[in-house]
Amino acid sequence: MEYFVKPYKHQELALELSRKHPNLALLFALGTGKTGAAILIMRDKYNTERRIMRTLIIGPVSILYGWRNELLKFSRIPDQMIAVLTAKERKKEHKEPIRIVNYDALVKKDFLEILLEFKPEIIVFDETQLIKNPTAKRTKACIALSKLASFR
């Protein structure tokens, strides 16, 4: 696979591990390239499948456009393949295979149903401390979504 930015050793190790394990937590320290490693892993899955797989990235609202920008920077995925689903955008119909949403949107039943129908093949949870309470609605929504994905 062509690298657009040479990965660090720990990112290469994460890529190797992701080839053997469909579920992987990247617990690197702050600023050490978790997002870059996740994008590297996603690109590897896309290359293996020879297509952009249905991907759902969930995080706090503050990082949504950061993910979009990082995807554009570290891959050759066209901008029109990525949707950041903000409050206004969630109401529109979307065809993009990569969707980025915030955790709080998951408690809206109609929107959760749309995401469940999307059936993500890859799911990325960013800032997982926001879903640590197993009885919370958004945590339950994340669990339901993650059961649909082949790679987490």
C-alpha positions in Angstrom: 0.0 0.0 0.0 1.2 3.5 -0.9 1.9 5.7 2.1 1.1 9.4 1.8 3.0 10.0 5.1 5.4 7.5 6.4 3.8 5.8 9.4 5.5 5.5 12.7 6.6 2.0 13.9 3.7 1.7 16.3 1.2 2.7 13.5 2.7 -0.1 11.3 2.3 -2.5 14.2 -1.3 -1.5 14.6 -1.8 -2.1 10.9 -0.3 -5.6 11.2 -2.5 -6.4 14.2 -5.6 -5.2 12.4 -5.0 -7.8 9.7 -5.2 -10.6 12.3 -7.9 -9.0 14.6 -11.1 -7.5 13.4 -11.5 -5.5 16.7 -8.7 -3.3 17.8 -8.2 -0.5 20.3 -5.6 2.2 19.6 -4.6 3.4 23.0 -1.6 5.5 22.0 -0.7 8.6 24.0 -2.1 12.0 23.0 -0.6 13.3 19.7 1.0 10.0 18.6 -1.2 9.3 15.6 -4.3 7.3 16.6 -6.3 9.0 13.8 -3.5 8.4 11.3 -3.3 4.7 12.3 -7.0 4.3 12.0 -7.0 5.8 8.5 -4.1 3.5 7.6 -6.1 0.5 8.8 -9.3 1.7 7.0 -7.3 2.1 3.7 -5.9 -1.4 4.1 -9.4 -2.8 4.5 -10.6 -0.8 1.5 -7.7 -2.1 -0.6 -8.3 -5.7 0.4 -12.0 -5.3 -0.6 -11.2 -3.2 -3.6 -13.8 -0.7 -2.6 -14.6 1.9 0.0 -16.5 0.0 2.6 -19.5 1.5 4.5 -17.7 3.3 7.3 -19.1 5.0 10.3 -16.9 7.3 12.5 -18.4 8.4 15.8 -16.9 11.0 18.1 -17.6 14.3 19.9 -18.9 17.1 17.7 -15.6 19.0 18.1 -13.6 16.4 16.1 -16.1 15.7 13.2 -14.5 18.0 10.6 -11.0 17.1 11.9 -11.7 13.5 10.8 -12.9 14.6 7.4 -9.8 16.7 6.9 -7.5 13.9 8.1 -9.2 11.5 5.7 -8.7 13.9 2.8 -5.0 14.5 3.8 -4.0 10.9 4.4 -5.9 9.1 1.7 -7.0 9.7 -1.9 -10.7 9.3 -0.9 -12.7 11.9 -2.8 -14.4 14.6 -0.8 -17.8 13.5 -2.1 -17.4 10.1 -0.5 -17.4 11.6 3.0 -20.4 13.0 4.8 -20.2 14.9 8.1 -23.7 14.5 9.5 -24.4 17.6 11.6 -27.8 18.4 13.0 -28.9 19.9 9.6 -27.2 17.3 7.4 -28.7 14.3 9.3 -32.2 15.1 7.8 -30.9 14.8 4.2 -30.6 11.5 2.3 -27.0 10.4 2.0 -25.2 8.0 -0.4 -21.7 8.6 0.9 -20.0 5.4 2.1 -18.1 7.2 4.9 -20.2 8.9 7.5 -19.0 10.9 10.4 -21.4 11.6 13.3 -21.3 12.7 16.9 -22.3 10.6 19.9 -25.2 12.8 21.0 -26.9 12.3 17.6 -27.3 8.6 18.4 -29.9 9.2 21.1 -32.3 10.4 18.4 -34.3 7.3 17.5 -35.0 8.2 13.9 -31.3 9.0 13.2 -30.2 5.8 14.9 -32.5 3.9 12.7 -30.9 5.5 9.6 -27.5 4.5 10.8 -28.7 0.9 11.6 -30.1 0.7 8.0 -26.7 2.0 6.7 -25.2 -1.2 8.2 -21.6 0.0 8.7 -18.9 -2.5 7.8 -16.2 -0.6 9.6 -16.9 1.5 12.8 -14.5 3.8 14.5 -15.3 5.2 18.0 -13.2 8.2 18.9 -12.9 9.6 22.4 -14.5 6.4 23.9 -14.6 7.8 27.4 -17.9 9.3 26.2 -19.5 5.9 26.0 -18.2 4.3 29.2 -21.5 4.1 31.0 -23.1 0.8 29.9 -26.6 1.9 30.8 -26.5 5.2 28.8 -28.6 5.5 25.6 -25.7 6.5 23.5 -23.6 3.6 24.7 -26.4 1.2 24.0 -26.7 2.7 20.5 -22.9 2.3 19.9 -23.2 -1.4 20.9 -26.1 -2.0 18.6 -24.2 -0.3 15.7 -20.9 -2.2 16.5 -22.7 -5.5 16.2 -23.3 -4.8 12.5 -19.7 -4.0 11.7 -17.1 -6.6 10.6 -14.3 -4.3 11.8 -14.2 -2.2 14.9 
